[in-house]
Amino acid sequence: MSEALNELTREEVLQHNKDGDLWVIIDAKVYNLSRFANLHPGGRAVLVDGEVAGQDATEAFYGLHRHEVLERPQYARLQIGIIRGEKSVITGRIVGGLSGVPYAEPTYLTKGFHSPYYTENHKAFQKVVRKFFDEVVYPDAQERELDGKRPSQEVFDKMAEVNLHAMRLGPGKHLKGLSLFHGLVKPEEFDYFHELIITQEMIRTGARGYADGLLGGKVIGLPPVLNFGSPEMKAKIVPEVLAAKKFICLAISEAHAGSDVLGMKTTAVKTEDGKYWIINGEKKWITNGHFADYFTTGCKTENGLTVILIPRQEGVNTKLIKTSYSSAAGTAFVTFDNVRVPVENTLGPDGGGIFVILSNFNHERWVMIAASARAQRMIVEECLKWVSQRKAFGKPLSSLAVIRAKLAEMIARAEAVQSWLENVTYQMCNMAYKEQAIKLAGQIAFLKMYSTQCAQDTARDAVQIFGGRGITQTGMGRFIEHYHRTIPFDAILGGAEDVLGDLGVRQAMRSMPKNARL
């Protein structure tokens, strides 16, 4: 032991139990709070209390603070020793590690459980991806979610180094020739379970706006270019977007047209020589729109709905929209004022835009389900930890039947969503893209509706479990407050719950056998 961290007995600590000479024990570690007492955010009186000063304050501390507080440099330096013969048992966030809290991890990551879906390569991939997000992304996510700035370019660049931007688009020809996480996965072997792992590890940052800012616009805005763009367009745009040198978004929603895609009013009219589109209109709630360089845009033309790629240029203006989550997402109001674009920027046929847009809806919604499922699990973990350490009415919260009933529902919902999600993912891995569009549109619509309904129930229950802390943006319940505040995004983006439920039923009715009778 160094001189700064002496081995002390509990009797020695007890001697320092008054104002000006105040030590406490937290998890077998000794802290000198003599000078800090007057700076304590909760007031000096809390620390000089006879049950805290000179005592083991572990229970009192964890009833009021998250473990991460002790890891902050300004508080970690207050530690002066350890209790002789005892060891600390409480650990914080372990980079790349798995949680031991029941139901905090999907079944395939839980010791002693098995899964028919995940190979050894998937499991090795998960380890590397978690370590990457914990080390590279998590710190930036916490800062940017608070200050509202775009995710750091350094994070984008490090993601590009291992081709994470490309992998977030799912399996496909765009991966050919790329080194995925330094060769951990061969491009031809990368499947939707690999992508599922990426999405679910990303969402563990607990920063909903930042997660969308981490180029969520690219995930939905680049596929139309990949699938419908000209070879020249793809050769120019795809490499620079996947390298995070340029940014792209999907500009479909308008003030007058959300789920009603065909109701959009943005127009594109050809010049007399037929060489250019002149585009006028407005788009609203466009993820990444504020910092996008390209806009995959739905427009009304003479022949119907058409999708056109619009570069940022004169006549294109973007303005941040303040929403329930962080401005790190770059959610924007976009205006096009006589914007001139070559007709070669048309994605798909003139008038065939609905097929361009619908072709990506399944994947977009599936990604959102994956994120929702993992976020619900994170909230379950937060609640299980809280009810284990929080005491009310003289006993742990977990001893109250009403609390256990809420936890039971939360856990059941999380497991149900993940199980259905993995089943759908398996179908995606074994169906051609066109077959997915026919057979899985209804399944995915139902699952997104169900997952976001479950998420909203879980958010409400979590706030009830955390009480006032669940509506406070800092401290013990900060992830709960954040989740409860931002959960409506999942229920709206990609199609409102009622619209998706109706879509699923209509799909089912189309497949009804003509000879089916009671």
C-alpha positions in Angstrom: 0.0 0.0 0.0 1.2 3.5 -0.8 1.4 6.0 2.0 -1.6 7.9 0.6 -3.8 4.8 1.0 -3.2 3.5 4.5 -4.7 0.4 6.0 -7.0 1.5 8.8 -9.2 -0.1 11.3 -12.8 0.8 11.8 -12.0 2.0 15.3 -9.4 4.4 13.9 -11.9 5.9 11.5 -14.4 6.3 14.3 -12.1 8.8 16.0 -12.6 11.2 13.1 -16.3 11.9 13.7 -16.8 15.6 14.0 -16.9 18.8 12.0 -13.4 19.7 10.8 -12.2 16.1 11.3 -14.6 13.9 9.4 -13.9 10.5 7.8 -16.3 8.0 6.4 -16.2 4.5 5.1 -17.8 3.6 1.8 -17.5 0.0 0.6 -14.3 -0.6 2.7 -12.7 2.6 1.4 -11.9 5.5 3.7 -12.6 9.0 2.7 -11.5 12.2 4.4 -14.3 14.7 4.0 -13.1 17.3 6.5 -12.6 20.0 3.9 -15.2 18.8 1.6 -18.0 19.0 4.1 -18.7 22.7 3.5 -18.8 22.0 -0.3 -21.1 19.1 -0.1 -24.1 19.8 -2.5 -26.5 18.3 0.0 -25.2 20.4 2.8 -22.7 19.9 5.7 -25.3 18.7 8.2 -25.8 15.4 6.3 -22.1 14.5 6.7 -21.7 15.5 10.4 -24.7 13.4 11.3 -23.9 10.8 14.0 -24.8 7.9 11.7 -22.4 9.1 9.0 -19.4 10.9 10.5 -16.7 8.3 11.4 -19.1 5.5 10.4 -19.7 3.1 7.6 -21.8 5.2 5.3 -22.1 2.7 2.4 -25.8 2.3 2.7 -26.5 6.0 3.2 -24.3 6.9 0.2 -25.8 4.4 -2.2 -29.3 5.5 -1.2 -28.5 9.0 -2.5 -25.7 8.7 -5.1 -24.7 6.7 -8.2 -21.4 4.8 -8.0 -20.0 6.9 -10.7 -19.8 9.8 -8.3 -16.9 8.1 -6.5 -15.1 7.6 -9.8 -15.0 11.3 -10.6 -11.4 12.7 -10.0 -12.5 15.4 -7.6 -14.1 12.8 -5.3 -11.7 9.9 -5.9 -8.9 12.0 -4.5 -10.7 12.2 -1.2 -9.9 8.5 -0.5 -7.1 8.2 2.0 -7.1 4.5 2.9 -8.9 1.2 3.1 -10.2 -0.9 5.9 -7.7 -3.5 7.0 -8.8 -7.1 6.2 -11.7 -6.0 4.0 -12.2 -5.7 0.3 -14.4 -3.4 -1.8 -17.3 -5.4 -3.4 -19.1 -2.7 -5.5 -17.8 -2.1 -9.0 -18.8 0.6 -11.5 -19.1 0.4 -15.2 -16.6 -2.2 -16.5 -15.4 -1.4 -20.0 -16.5 -4.2 -22.3 -17.9 -6.2 -19.4 -21.2 -8.0 -19.0 -23.7 -7.2 -16.3 -24.4 -9.7 -13.6 -27.8 -8.2 -12.9 -30.6 -10.7 -13.8 -32.2 -9.9 -17.2 -29.8 -7.0 -17.8 -28.4 -8.9 -20.8 -30.1 -10.8 -23.6 -30.3 -14.5 -23.1 -27.4 -15.3 -25.4 -25.1 -13.3 -23.2 -26.4 -14.7 -19.9 -24.2 -17.4 -18.3 -25.7 -20.9 -18.5 -28.2 -20.0 -21.2 -28.2 -21.0 -24.9 -29.5 -19.5 -28.2 -30.0 -21.0 -31.6 -29.4 -17.7 -33.3 -25.9 -16.5 -32.3 -22.7 -18.2 -33.5 -19.3 -18.0 -31.8 -18.4 -15.3 -34.3 -21.4 -13.3 -33.2 -20.3 -13.6 -29.6 -16.8 -12.6 -30.3 -18.1 -9.7 -32.4 -20.3 -8.5 -29.5 -17.3 -8.4 -27.1 -15.3 -6.2 -29.5 -18.3 -3.9 -30.3 -19.2 -3.4 -26.6 -15.6 -2.5 -25.8 -15.5 0.0 -28.7 -18.8 1.7 -27.6 -17.8 1.7 -23.9 -14.3 3.2 -24.6 -14.9 5.4 -27.7 -18.5 6.4 -27.8 -19.9 6.4 -24.2 -17.9 9.4 -22.8 -18.7 11.5 -25.9 -22.4 10.5 -25.7 -22.8 11.7 -22.1 -21.2 15.1 -22.9 -23.0 15.7 -26.2 -26.4 14.7 -25.0 -26.1 17.4 -22.4 -24.5 20.2 -24.5 -26.5 19.4 -27.6 -23.6 19.5 -30.0 -23.2 17.1 -32.8 -21.3 13.9 -32.0 -17.5 14.5 -32.2 -15.8 14.0 -35.5 -13.2 11.9 -33.7 -15.9 9.4 -32.8 -17.1 9.4 -36.4 -13.6 8.8 -37.6 -12.9 6.0 -35.2 -16.1 4.3 -36.3 -15.0 4.7 -39.9 -11.7 3.0 -39.2 -13.4 -0.2 -38.4 -16.2 0.4 -41.0 -19.0 0.6 -38.4 -20.8 3.2 -40.6 -21.0 0.6 -43.4 -22.0 -2.2 -41.1 -24.9 -0.2 -39.7 -26.5 -0.4 -43.1 -26.8 -4.2 -42.7 -25.4 -6.9 -45.0 -25.0 -6.2 -48.6 -22.7 -5.4 -51.6 -21.6 -2.2 -49.9 -19.5 -4.2 -47.5 -17.5 -6.0 -50.3 -13.8 -5.4 -50.0 -14.0 -3.8 -46.5 -12.2 -4.9 -43.4 -14.9 -5.2 -40.7 -13.4 -4.6 -37.3 -9.9 -5.4 -38.6 -11.1 -8.7 -40.2 -13.1 -10.1 -37.3 -16.0 -10.7 -39.7 -15.8 -11.4 -43.4 -18.1 -9.1 -45.4 -19.9 -12.1 -47.0 -20.6 -13.6 -43.5 -21.9 -10.4 -41.9 -25.6 -10.8 -41.3 -28.5 -9.1 -39.5 -27.5 -10.5 -36.2 -24.2 -8.7 -36.4 -26.1 -5.5 -37.2 -28.5 -6.2 -34.3 -25.5 -6.5 -32.0 -24.2 -3.1 -33.2 -27.5 -1.3 -32.7 -28.1 -2.8 -29.2 -24.6 -2.0 -28.0 -24.9 1.5 -29.3 -28.1 2.1 -27.4 -26.4 1.2 -24.1 -25.0 4.8 -24.1 -28.3 5.8 -22.6 -28.3 9.0 -24.7 -31.3 8.9 -27.1 -30.7 12.1 -29.0 -27.0 11.3 -29.3 -27.7 7.9 -30.6 -29.8 9.4 -33.5 -27.0 12.0 -34.0 -24.6 9.1 -34.5 -25.6 9.2 -38.1 -29.1 7.7 -37.8 -29.9 9.8 -40.8 -27.4 7.9 -42.8 -29.0 4.5 -41.9 -32.2 5.7 -43.6 -30.9 8.2 -46.0 -28.1 6.3 -47.8 -29.9 3.0 -48.7 -32.0 4.8 -51.5 -28.7 6.0 -53.0 -27.2 2.5 -52.7 -30.3 0.8 -54.2 -31.5 3.4 -56.8 -28.6 5.8 -57.4 -26.6 5.8 -60.7 -23.2 4.2 -60.7 -21.6 7.7 -60.9 -23.6 8.9 -57.9 -22.8 5.9 -55.8 -19.1 6.1 -56.7 -18.9 9.7 -55.5 -21.3 9.8 -52.5 -21.2 6.3 -50.8 -17.4 6.3 -50.0 -17.4 9.8 -48.5 -20.5 9.1 -46.4 -19.2 5.8 -45.1 -16.0 7.5 -44.2 -18.0 10.2 -42.3 -16.5 12.9 -44.4 -19.9 13.9 -45.6 -23.3 13.4 -44.0 -26.7 12.4 -45.4 -30.3 12.4 -44.1 -33.8 11.3 -45.3 -36.1 14.2 -45.9 -39.7 12.9 -46.1 -41.8 14.2 -43.3 -43.5 17.6 -43.5 -45.7 19.6 -41.3 -48.7 18.4 -43.4 -47.4 14.9 -44.1 -46.0 12.5 -41.4 -47.3 9.0 -41.7 -49.3 10.2 -44.8 -46.3 10.1 -47.1 -48.4 10.8 -50.2 -49.7 14.0 -48.6 -46.3 15.8 -49.0 -46.3 19.2 -50.7 -42.7 19.7 -51.6 -42.5 20.1 -55.4 -40.0 19.3 -58.1 -40.5 20.8 -61.6 -38.2 20.2 -64.5 -36.6 23.1 -66.4 -37.7 23.6 -70.0 -34.6 21.8 -71.3 -35.4 18.8 -69.0 -31.9 18.8 -67.5 -32.7 20.1 -63.9 -35.2 19.8 -61.2 -36.3 23.1 -59.5 -37.4 22.1 -55.9 -39.5 24.1 -53.5 -40.9 23.1 -50.2 -40.3 22.4 -46.5 -39.4 19.3 -44.5 -39.8 18.9 -40.7 -38.3 16.7 -38.0 -35.5 15.6 -40.2 -32.9 13.6 -38.2 -29.3 14.8 -38.9 -30.8 17.5 -41.2 -29.0 20.3 -39.4 -25.5 19.1 -40.3 -26.3 17.0 -43.4 -24.5 17.6 -46.7 -27.1 15.5 -48.7 -30.8 15.2 -48.4 -32.6 12.2 -49.8 -35.8 14.0 -50.5 -39.4 13.1 -51.3 -41.0 15.4 -53.8 -44.2 15.7 -55.8 -43.6 15.8 -59.6 -45.9 15.8 -62.6 -45.7 12.0 -62.6 -46.3 11.5 -58.8 -44.0 11.0 -55.8 -40.3 11.1 -56.7 -37.2 10.8 -54.6 -34.3 13.2 -55.4 -30.9 13.5 -53.9 -30.3 17.2 -53.0 -26.8 18.4 -52.0 -26.5 21.3 -49.5 -26.3 24.4 -51.7 -27.7 27.8 -52.2 -31.4 27.7 -51.5 -31.1 24.9 -48.9 -31.5 26.1 -45.4 -31.7 24.2 -42.1 -32.8 25.2 -38.7 -32.6 23.2 -35.5 -35.9 22.0 -34.0 -36.0 21.8 -30.2 -37.5 18.5 -29.3 -37.8 16.3 -26.1 -34.3 14.9 -26.7 -30.9 16.4 -27.3 -30.1 18.6 -30.3 -27.1 16.3 -30.8 -29.5 14.5 -33.2 -29.4 17.5 -35.4 -33.2 17.4 -35.9 -34.0 20.1 -38.4 -36.6 22.1 -40.2 -35.4 22.1 -43.9 -36.5 24.6 -46.6 -35.8 24.3 -50.3 -36.1 27.6 -52.2 -35.8 27.3 -55.9 -33.0 24.7 -55.5 -31.6 23.5 -58.8 -30.6 19.9 -59.0 -29.6 17.8 -62.1 -32.2 15.2 -63.1 -29.4 12.6 -62.8 -29.9 13.0 -59.0 -33.3 11.2 -59.3 -33.4 8.0 -57.2 -35.5 5.5 -59.0 -38.0 6.4 -61.8 -39.8 9.7 -61.9 -43.1 9.0 -60.2 -41.8 5.8 -58.6 -40.8 7.4 -55.3 -43.2 5.5 -53.1 -41.4 2.2 -53.9 -38.0 3.9 -53.1 -39.3 5.0 -49.8 -41.2 1.8 -48.9 -38.2 -0.4 -49.8 -36.4 0.9 -46.8 -39.2 1.0 -44.2 -38.8 -2.5 -43.0 -35.1 -2.1 -42.2 -35.7 1.3 -40.6 -38.4 0.0 -38.3 -36.4 -3.1 -37.5 -33.5 -1.0 -36.4 -35.8 1.1 -34.2 -37.2 -2.1 -32.6 -33.7 -3.4 -31.9 -32.9 -0.1 -30.1 -36.2 -0.1 -28.2 -35.7 -3.7 -27.0 -32.2 -2.9 -25.6 -33.3 0.4 -24.0 -36.1 -1.4 -22.1 -33.6 -3.9 -20.8 -31.3 -1.1 -19.6 -34.2 0.4 -17.7 -35.0 -3.0 -16.1 -31.3 -3.2 -14.9 -31.5 0.3 -13.4 -34.7 -0.6 -11.6 -33.4 -3.9 -10.2 -30.3 -2.1 -8.9 -32.4 0.6 -7.3 -34.9 -1.6 -5.5 -32.0 -3.6 -4.1 -30.3 -0.6 -2.6 -33.1 1.8 -1.8 -34.9 1.4 1.5 -38.4 2.7 2.3 -40.6 2.1 5.3 -37.5 0.5 6.9 -37.0 -2.2 4.3 -35.7 -2.6 0.7 -38.1 -1.5 -2.0 -37.8 -5.1 -3.4 -39.7 -6.3 -0.4 -42.8 -4.5 -1.5 -45.2 -6.6 -3.5 -46.4 -3.7 -5.6 -42.8 -3.0 -6.7 -42.2 -6.6 -7.5 -45.4 -6.6 -9.6 -44.1 -3.7 -11.7 -40.8 -5.4 -12.2 -42.4 -8.6 -13.3 -44.3 -6.8 -16.0 -41.2 -4.9 -17.1 -39.0 -8.0 -17.3 -41.7 -10.0 -19.2 -42.1 -7.2 -21.8 -38.4 -6.9 -22.4 -38.0 -10.6 -22.8 -41.0 -10.9 -25.1 -39.8 -8.0 -27.4 -36.3 -9.4 -27.7 -37.6 -12.9 -28.4 -39.9 -11.8 -31.2 -37.1 -9.5 -32.5 -34.7 -12.4 -32.8 -37.2 -14.5 -34.6 -37.8 -11.8 -37.2 -34.1 -11.2 -37.5 -33.6 -14.9 -38.2 -36.3 -14.7 -41.0 -34.5 -11.7 -42.5 -31.3 -13.7 -42.6 -33.0 -16.4 -44.6 -35.1 -14.3 -46.9 -34.2 -12.3 -50.0 -34.8 -8.6 -49.7 -37.9 -8.7 -51.9 -39.3 -11.6 -49.9 -38.8 -9.7 -46.7 -40.8 -6.8 -48.1 -43.7 -9.2 -48.8 -43.7 -11.5 -45.8 -42.2 -9.4 -43.0 -43.8 -5.9 -43.5 -46.7 -6.9 -41.3 -44.6 -8.7 -38.7 -42.2 -5.8 -38.3 -45.1 -3.3 -38.2 -46.8 -5.3 -35.4 -43.5 -5.7 -33.5 -42.6 -2.0 -33.7 -46.1 -1.1 -32.4 -45.8 -3.7 -29.6 -42.3 -2.8 -28.6 -43.0 0.9 -28.3 -46.2 0.3 -26.4 -44.2 -1.9 -24.0 -41.5 0.8 -23.8 -44.0 3.4 -22.7 -45.5 1.1 -20.1 -42.0 0.4 -18.8 -41.1 4.1 -18.7 -44.2 4.9 -16.6 -43.5 2.0 -14.2 -39.8 3.0 -13.9 -40.8 6.5 -12.9 -43.1 5.1 -10.2 -40.4 2.9 -8.9 -37.9 5.8 -8.7 -40.3 8.4 -7.5 -39.0 12.0 -7.6 -35.7 10.8 -8.8 -37.4 9.5 -11.9 -38.3 13.0 -13.0 -34.9 14.5 -12.1 -32.4 15.0 -14.9 -29.4 14.4 -12.7 -28.5 11.9 -10.0 -29.8 8.4 -9.3 -32.7 8.5 -11.7 -31.1 10.4 -14.6 -31.4 7.5 -17.1 -35.0 6.9 -16.0 -36.0 10.6 -16.5 -34.2 10.6 -19.8 -36.0 7.5 -21.0 -39.4 8.7 -19.9 -38.9 12.0 -21.6 -37.6 10.6 -24.9 -39.7 7.4 -25.3 -42.3 9.0 -27.5 -39.7 9.3 -30.3 -39.7 5.5 -30.8 -43.5 5.5 -30.9 -43.7 8.2 -33.6 -40.6 7.9 -35.8 -40.9 5.3 -38.6 -44.6 5.3 -38.3 -47.1 5.9 -35.5 -48.3 2.9 -33.5 -51.9 3.0 -34.8 -50.8 3.3 -38.4 -48.4 0.3 -38.1 -51.0 -1.8 -36.3 -53.5 -1.1 -39.1 -50.8 -1.9 -41.7 -50.1 -5.3 -40.1 -53.8 -6.2 -40.1 -54.3 -5.1 -43.7 -51.3 -7.2 -44.7 -52.9 -10.2 -42.9 -56.2 -9.7 -44.6 -54.6 -9.7 -48.0 -53.2 -13.2 -47.3 -56.5 -14.6 -46.0 -57.3 -17.9 -47.8 -60.5 -17.6 -49.9 -61.8 -20.9 -48.5 -61.3 -20.0 -44.8 -64.6 -20.1 -43.0 -65.8 -20.8 -39.5 
